[in-house]
Amino acid sequence: MDPIAIDGRQAIIIAILALYFGMYVNAKIEILRKLNFLDPITGRLAVSIFLAAV
């Protein structure tokens, strides 16, 4: 299996998308708001799960 090669520009785009996704998820799921989860943490967790599956 070949490794995924990501350059700097793609990494920044993924980070921004992860942030916005985290904001969206935290707004929709009440338990994350109650537990005070940070938006970037939620987004990074989703991106890392996705990249691990790929």
N, C-alpha and C positions, 0 to 999 in steps of 0.2 A: 504494500500500500504506500503510495506516495505522500509525503508530508504536504501540508497546505502552506503555500508561500504567500505571505501578506506583506505588502510594502507599507510605508508610513502613511500615505494618503488613505489607503484602505483601512488601516487600523484606526485612524481618526474618524472615518465615516462609520465604522462599526461601533466605536465608542459613543458617538453622538446618537446613533440609532438605539443602542442599548440604554442610554439615559432616557430617551423619550419613551421607549417601551417600558422601562421601570416606572416612569411617572404614570403611564397609562394603567399598568397593572396595579400599582398602589392606590390609584384613584378608584378602581373597580372592586378591589378585594378589601373588605372592611378590617379583617384581622391584621392585615399588614399595616394599616393605618393605626390600629390600636397598639400594636407592638412597636410602632415608630421605626419601621424599616426604612432605610434610606433608598431613594430612587435608583442611584447608580448600583447599589448592591443587588437589588432585585433584577435590574437589567443585565448586570454582569453574570448573575447566576443563570439566567435564561440563555444568554449567548454561550456560556461555557457548556451548558447541557447540549445545546444545538451543535456546537463544534465537536463535542465528544461523540455525538451520534453520527456525524458526517465522517 
